[in-house]
Amino acid sequence: MRVIVVDDHALIRAGLTDILLQRIPGASITEAASSAEAMAILAEEPIDLAIVDLFIPGESSFEFLRHIGQQYPALKVIVVSASENPSHMRKAIDFGALGYIPKSFSSTRFLAALDTILEGGSIFLPDNLSQLNPAAISANGEIAPGTTCEALLACLTPRQREILQMLAQGQSNKQIARHCQLSENTIKVHVSAILRSLGLNNRTQAGVLMQQIKDFTTTG
């Protein structure tokens, strides 16, 4: 596997490289200290996985995530940051990151998160961001009277709300990926997260839920 570690602190890059080699022996790991340096490396050699600090020299960190997501849709991106601000986590997800790992994680937790992502899962939301507003859904599973669309979908990021709308329209992962300029794998991760957060089992239920939301916002 070919990995790039992007962080402006040499000590952090060295530590992440050591941890990565524990889990992926023989991996080819390249380091970059800025977004510009990282983009130059990505343009020259194929990379499978990018470990990216959220705040690095160069362009806006989120713009950097957007650029690599658009130009390298097959690239798996994990953000490793000292920030545990929920808004930063949500933005990273919206720009295509498959994982958001706080630097406060121990190496053991980091490796467990890495395994989850490499196996096709995702790691980014703390428990309090992956649950519905308890006032939004009644005990029998119906939308509570007076609930707004914002309250019901508060557990989703703006990108996930956009994807939910397209799910409800019956669009395939491929169609959604093309529209969002993300990889199909990233869309699959988003879809799984959406269904899990809303307590749904499949895409059909997502369509039903969106119709209920439309009815409530029309008649409420």
C-alpha positions as a Markdown table, in Angstrom:
| # | Residue | x | y | z |
|---|---|---|---|---|
| 1 | Met | 0.0 | 0.0 | 0.0 |
| 2 | Arg | 1.1 | 3.5 | -0.8 |
| 3 | Val | 0.5 | 6.1 | 1.9 |
| 4 | Ile | 1.1 | 9.8 | 2.2 |
| 5 | Val | 1.3 | 11.5 | 5.6 |
| 6 | Val | 0.6 | 15.2 | 5.5 |
| 7 | Asp | 1.4 | 17.2 | 8.6 |
| 8 | Asp | 3.6 | 20.3 | 9.2 |
| 9 | His | 5.3 | 18.7 | 12.3 |
| 10 | Ala | 8.1 | 16.3 | 11.5 |
| 11 | Leu | 7.7 | 14.5 | 14.9 |
| 12 | Ile | 4.0 | 13.8 | 14.2 |
| 13 | Arg | 4.8 | 12.6 | 10.7 |
| 14 | Ala | 7.5 | 10.2 | 12.1 |
| 15 | Gly | 5.1 | 8.9 | 14.8 |
| 16 | Leu | 2.3 | 8.3 | 12.3 |
| 17 | Thr | 4.7 | 6.5 | 10.0 |
| 18 | Asp | 5.9 | 4.2 | 12.8 |
| 19 | Ile | 2.3 | 3.4 | 13.7 |
| 20 | Leu | 1.2 | 2.8 | 10.1 |
| 21 | Leu | 4.1 | 0.4 | 9.6 |
| 22 | Gln | 3.0 | -1.6 | 12.6 |
| 23 | Arg | -0.3 | -2.3 | 10.8 |
| 24 | Ile | 0.8 | -2.3 | 7.2 |
| 25 | Pro | 4.3 | -3.8 | 7.1 |
| 26 | Gly | 6.1 | -2.9 | 3.9 |
| 27 | Ala | 3.9 | 0.0 | 3.1 |
| 28 | Ser | 5.5 | 2.8 | 1.0 |
| 29 | Ile | 5.0 | 5.9 | 3.0 |
| 30 | Thr | 5.7 | 9.4 | 1.7 |
| 31 | Glu | 5.7 | 12.5 | 3.9 |
| 32 | Ala | 4.6 | 16.1 | 3.1 |
| 33 | Ala | 4.7 | 19.2 | 5.3 |
| 34 | Ser | 2.1 | 21.3 | 3.3 |
| 35 | Ser | -0.8 | 21.1 | 1.0 |
| 36 | Ala | 1.3 | 22.2 | -1.9 |
| 37 | Glu | 3.9 | 19.6 | -1.3 |
| 38 | Ala | 1.2 | 16.9 | -0.9 |
| 39 | Met | -0.4 | 17.9 | -4.2 |
| 40 | Ala | 2.9 | 17.7 | -6.0 |
| 41 | Ile | 3.5 | 14.2 | -4.7 |
| 42 | Leu | 0.0 | 13.1 | -5.5 |
| 43 | Ala | 0.5 | 14.3 | -9.1 |
| 44 | Glu | 3.7 | 12.3 | -9.5 |
| 45 | Glu | 2.8 | 9.0 | -7.9 |
| 46 | Pro | -0.3 | 6.9 | -7.2 |
| 47 | Ile | -1.3 | 6.9 | -3.6 |
| 48 | Asp | -3.9 | 4.6 | -1.9 |
| 49 | Leu | -4.3 | 6.3 | 1.5 |
| 50 | Ala | -3.8 | 9.9 | 2.7 |
| 51 | Ile | -3.4 | 10.7 | 6.4 |
| 52 | Val | -4.0 | 14.5 | 6.6 |
| 53 | Asp | -3.7 | 17.0 | 9.5 |
| 54 | Leu | -6.6 | 19.4 | 9.4 |
| 55 | Phe | -4.5 | 22.5 | 9.7 |
| 56 | Ile | -1.5 | 22.6 | 7.5 |
| 57 | Pro | 0.4 | 25.4 | 5.7 |
| 58 | Gly | -1.0 | 26.3 | 2.3 |
| 59 | Glu | -4.6 | 26.6 | 1.2 |
| 60 | Ser | -7.5 | 26.2 | 3.5 |
| 61 | Ser | -7.5 | 22.7 | 4.9 |
| 62 | Phe | -11.1 | 22.0 | 3.8 |
| 63 | Glu | -10.2 | 23.3 | 0.3 |
| 64 | Phe | -7.3 | 20.9 | 0.3 |
| 65 | Leu | -9.7 | 18.0 | 1.2 |
| 66 | Arg | -12.1 | 19.2 | -1.6 |
| 67 | His | -9.4 | 19.3 | -4.2 |
| 68 | Ile | -8.0 | 15.9 | -3.5 |
| 69 | Gly | -11.5 | 14.4 | -3.3 |
| 70 | Gln | -12.3 | 15.8 | -6.7 |
| 71 | Gln | -9.0 | 15.0 | -8.4 |
| 72 | Tyr | -8.4 | 11.6 | -6.7 |
| 73 | Pro | -11.8 | 10.1 | -6.0 |
| 74 | Ala | -10.4 | 6.6 | -5.3 |
| 75 | Leu | -8.0 | 8.0 | -2.7 |
| 76 | Lys | -9.0 | 7.1 | 0.9 |
| 77 | Val | -8.5 | 10.1 | 3.2 |
| 78 | Ile | -8.3 | 10.1 | 6.9 |
| 79 | Val | -8.1 | 13.3 | 8.9 |
| 80 | Val | -5.9 | 13.2 | 12.0 |
| 81 | Ser | -6.3 | 16.4 | 14.0 |
| 82 | Ala | -5.8 | 18.0 | 17.4 |
| 83 | Ser | -9.2 | 19.6 | 17.0 |
| 84 | Glu | -12.2 | 17.7 | 18.3 |
| 85 | Asn | -14.6 | 20.5 | 17.3 |
| 86 | Pro | -17.8 | 18.8 | 15.9 |
| 87 | Ser | -18.1 | 21.4 | 13.1 |
| 88 | His | -14.6 | 20.5 | 11.9 |
| 89 | Met | -15.6 | 16.8 | 11.9 |
| 90 | Arg | -18.7 | 17.5 | 9.9 |
| 91 | Lys | -16.9 | 19.6 | 7.4 |
| 92 | Ala | -14.2 | 17.0 | 6.9 |
| 93 | Ile | -16.9 | 14.4 | 6.3 |
| 94 | Asp | -18.7 | 16.7 | 3.8 |
| 95 | Phe | -15.4 | 17.1 | 1.8 |
| 96 | Gly | -15.0 | 13.3 | 1.5 |
| 97 | Ala | -12.9 | 12.2 | 4.5 |
| 98 | Leu | -13.6 | 8.6 | 5.4 |
| 99 | Gly | -12.3 | 9.0 | 8.9 |
| 100 | Tyr | -11.6 | 11.7 | 11.5 |
| 101 | Ile | -9.2 | 10.6 | 14.2 |
| 102 | Pro | -8.4 | 13.0 | 17.1 |
| 103 | Lys | -4.7 | 13.2 | 18.0 |
| 104 | Ser | -5.7 | 12.4 | 21.5 |
| 105 | Phe | -6.3 | 8.8 | 20.5 |
| 106 | Ser | -3.8 | 6.3 | 21.8 |
| 107 | Ser | -1.9 | 4.3 | 19.2 |
| 108 | Thr | -4.1 | 1.3 | 19.9 |
| 109 | Arg | -7.3 | 3.3 | 19.2 |
| 110 | Phe | -5.7 | 4.8 | 16.1 |
| 111 | Leu | -4.9 | 1.3 | 14.8 |
| 112 | Ala | -8.4 | 0.1 | 15.5 |
| 113 | Ala | -9.9 | 3.1 | 13.6 |
| 114 | Leu | -7.4 | 2.5 | 10.8 |
| 115 | Asp | -8.5 | -1.1 | 10.5 |
| 116 | Thr | -12.2 | -0.1 | 10.3 |
| 117 | Ile | -11.5 | 2.3 | 7.5 |
| 118 | Leu | -9.3 | 0.0 | 5.5 |
| 119 | Glu | -12.0 | -2.6 | 5.8 |
| 120 | Gly | -14.5 | -0.2 | 4.2 |
| 121 | Gly | -16.0 | 1.4 | 7.3 |
| 122 | Ser | -15.7 | 4.9 | 8.7 |
| 123 | Ile | -14.7 | 6.6 | 11.9 |
| 124 | Phe | -15.5 | 10.2 | 12.5 |
| 125 | Leu | -18.5 | 10.9 | 14.6 |
| 126 | Pro | -18.7 | 10.9 | 18.4 |
| 127 | Asp | -21.8 | 9.3 | 19.8 |
| 128 | Asn | -23.6 | 12.6 | 20.4 |
| 129 | Leu | -23.4 | 13.5 | 16.7 |
| 130 | Ser | -24.7 | 10.1 | 15.4 |
| 131 | Gln | -28.0 | 10.2 | 17.2 |
| 132 | Leu | -31.3 | 11.8 | 16.3 |
| 133 | Asn | -32.7 | 14.7 | 18.3 |
| 134 | Pro | -34.7 | 12.7 | 20.9 |
| 135 | Ala | -37.7 | 15.0 | 20.4 |
| 136 | Ala | -37.9 | 14.4 | 16.7 |
| 137 | Ile | -39.1 | 10.8 | 16.7 |
| 138 | Ser | -41.9 | 9.6 | 19.0 |
| 139 | Ala | -41.9 | 6.3 | 20.9 |
| 140 | Asn | -43.9 | 4.6 | 18.2 |
| 141 | Gly | -41.4 | 5.6 | 15.5 |
| 142 | Glu | -43.6 | 8.4 | 14.0 |
| 143 | Ile | -42.4 | 12.0 | 13.4 |
| 144 | Ala | -43.4 | 14.0 | 16.4 |
| 145 | Pro | -45.9 | 16.8 | 15.7 |
| 146 | Gly | -44.4 | 20.2 | 15.1 |
| 147 | Thr | -41.0 | 18.7 | 14.3 |
| 148 | Thr | -39.1 | 20.7 | 11.7 |
| 149 | Cys | -36.9 | 19.3 | 9.0 |
| 150 | Glu | -33.9 | 20.8 | 10.6 |
| 151 | Ala | -34.7 | 19.1 | 14.0 |
| 152 | Leu | -35.3 | 15.7 | 12.4 |
| 153 | Leu | -32.1 | 15.8 | 10.3 |
| 154 | Ala | -29.9 | 17.5 | 12.9 |
| 155 | Cys | -27.8 | 14.3 | 13.1 |
| 156 | Leu | -26.7 | 14.6 | 9.4 |
| 157 | Thr | -24.1 | 16.8 | 7.8 |
| 158 | Pro | -25.1 | 19.1 | 4.9 |
| 159 | Arg | -23.5 | 16.6 | 2.5 |
| 160 | Gln | -25.4 | 13.7 | 4.0 |
| 161 | Arg | -28.7 | 15.6 | 3.7 |
| 162 | Glu | -27.9 | 16.2 | 0.0 |
| 163 | Ile | -27.2 | 12.5 | -0.5 |
| 164 | Leu | -30.4 | 11.6 | 1.4 |
| 165 | Gln | -32.5 | 13.7 | -1.0 |
| 166 | Met | -30.9 | 11.9 | -4.0 |
| 167 | Leu | -31.5 | 8.5 | -2.3 |
| 168 | Ala | -35.1 | 9.4 | -1.9 |
| 169 | Gln | -35.2 | 10.2 | -5.6 |
| 170 | Gly | -34.0 | 6.7 | -6.4 |
| 171 | Gln | -30.6 | 7.6 | -7.6 |
| 172 | Ser | -27.8 | 5.0 | -7.6 |
| 173 | Asn | -24.5 | 5.4 | -5.7 |
| 174 | Lys | -22.9 | 5.9 | -9.1 |
| 175 | Gln | -25.2 | 8.7 | -10.0 |
| 176 | Ile | -24.8 | 10.3 | -6.6 |
| 177 | Ala | -21.0 | 10.0 | -6.8 |
| 178 | Arg | -21.0 | 11.7 | -10.1 |
| 179 | His | -23.2 | 14.6 | -8.9 |
| 180 | Cys | -21.1 | 15.1 | -5.7 |
| 181 | Gln | -17.8 | 14.5 | -7.4 |
| 182 | Leu | -16.9 | 11.9 | -4.9 |
| 183 | Ser | -15.9 | 8.2 | -5.2 |
| 184 | Glu | -18.6 | 5.5 | -5.1 |
| 185 | Asn | -16.9 | 4.1 | -2.0 |
| 186 | Thr | -17.2 | 7.5 | -0.2 |
| 187 | Ile | -20.9 | 7.5 | -1.1 |
| 188 | Lys | -21.4 | 4.0 | 0.2 |
| 189 | Val | -19.9 | 5.2 | 3.5 |
| 190 | His | -22.2 | 8.2 | 3.6 |
| 191 | Val | -25.3 | 6.1 | 2.8 |
| 192 | Ser | -24.4 | 3.6 | 5.6 |
| 193 | Ala | -23.9 | 6.5 | 8.0 |
| 194 | Ile | -27.2 | 8.1 | 7.0 |
| 195 | Leu | -29.2 | 4.9 | 7.4 |
| 196 | Arg | -27.6 | 4.2 | 10.8 |
| 197 | Ser | -28.1 | 7.7 | 12.1 |
| 198 | Leu | -31.7 | 7.8 | 11.1 |
| 199 | Gly | -32.4 | 4.2 | 12.3 |
| 200 | Leu | -33.3 | 3.1 | 8.8 |
| 201 | Asn | -32.7 | -0.3 | 7.3 |
| 202 | Asn | -32.6 | 0.4 | 3.6 |
| 203 | Arg | -32.9 | 3.1 | 0.8 |
| 204 | Thr | -36.7 | 2.5 | 0.4 |
| 205 | Gln | -37.2 | 3.5 | 4.0 |
| 206 | Ala | -35.2 | 6.7 | 3.3 |
| 207 | Gly | -37.6 | 7.5 | 0.5 |
| 208 | Val | -40.6 | 7.0 | 2.8 |
| 209 | Leu | -39.0 | 9.2 | 5.5 |
| 210 | Met | -38.3 | 12.0 | 3.1 |
| 211 | Gln | -42.0 | 11.9 | 1.9 |
| 212 | Gln | -43.1 | 12.1 | 5.6 |
| 213 | Ile | -40.8 | 15.1 | 6.0 |
| 214 | Lys | -42.3 | 16.7 | 2.9 |
| 215 | Asp | -45.8 | 16.1 | 4.3 |
| 216 | Phe | -44.9 | 17.6 | 7.7 |
| 217 | Thr | -43.3 | 20.7 | 6.2 |
| 218 | Thr | -46.2 | 21.2 | 3.9 |
| 219 | Thr | -48.9 | 20.8 | 6.5 |
| 220 | Gly | -47.1 | 22.0 | 9.5 |
